[in-house]
Amino acid sequence: MAKAEEMYQCQSVNCGCIYDPDRGDRKSKVPKGVCFADLPDDWRCPICGATKKNFRPLGGPGSTAAASA
């Protein structure tokens, strides 16, 4: 299981969809508690079909929040 600080949300730059590890992704059968980094490489956005490369963290390393701190 991931550490709490690794359980940040990520947002698609294409459609704005937010992957929330607290909710998982029912469409892709990803259970709650799976952090974004642990999603399968072939996982796609349930709304627009974007790959993981098109998502940006809303917190944690590489996020806009970390850059402005």
For each residue, the residues with C-beta under 8 A, 3 or more apart:
1: 33
2: 6 7 21 33 35 37 38
3: 6 7
4: 7
5: 8 60
6: 2 3 35 37 60
7: 2 3 4 21 22 33 35
8: 5 21 35 36 57 58 59 60 63
9: 18 19 20 21 36 57 58 59
10: 18 19 36 55 56 57 58
11: 16 17 18 19 55 56 58
12: 15 16 17 18 19 45 47 48 50 54 55
13: 50 54 55 56
14: 17 45 48 50 54
15: 12 45 47 48 50
16: 11 12
17: 11 12 14 45 46 47 48 50
18: 9 10 11 12 58
19: 9 10 11 12 25 36 39 45 55
20: 9 23 24
21: 2 7 8 9 24 32 33 34 35 36
22: 7 32 33
23: 20 32
24: 20 21 30 31 32 33 34
25: 19 28 29 30 43 46
26: 29 30
27: 46
28: 25 43 44 46
29: 25 26
30: 24 25 26 34 39 43
31: 24 34
32: 21 22 23 24
33: 1 2 7 21 22 24
34: 21 24 30 31 38 39
35: 2 6 7 8 21 38 39
36: 8 9 10 19 21 39 52 55 57
37: 2 6
38: 2 34 35
39: 19 30 34 35 36 43 52
40: 43
41: 52
42:
43: 25 28 30 39 40 51 52
44: 28 49 50 51
45: 12 14 15 17 19 48 49 50 51 54 55
46: 17 25 27 28
47: 12 15 17
48: 12 14 15 17 45
49: 44 45
50: 12 13 14 15 17 44 45 54 55
51: 43 44 45 54
52: 36 39 41 43 55
53:
54: 12 13 14 45 50 51
55: 10 11 12 13 19 36 45 50 52
56: 10 11 13 62 63 64
57: 8 9 10 36 60 61 62 63
58: 8 9 10 11 18 63 64 65
59: 8 9 63 65 66
60: 5 6 8 57 63 66
61: 57 66
62: 56 57 66
63: 8 56 57 58 59 60 66 67
64: 56 58 67 68
65: 58 59 68 69
66: 59 60 61 62 63 69
67: 63 64
68: 64 65
69: 65 66
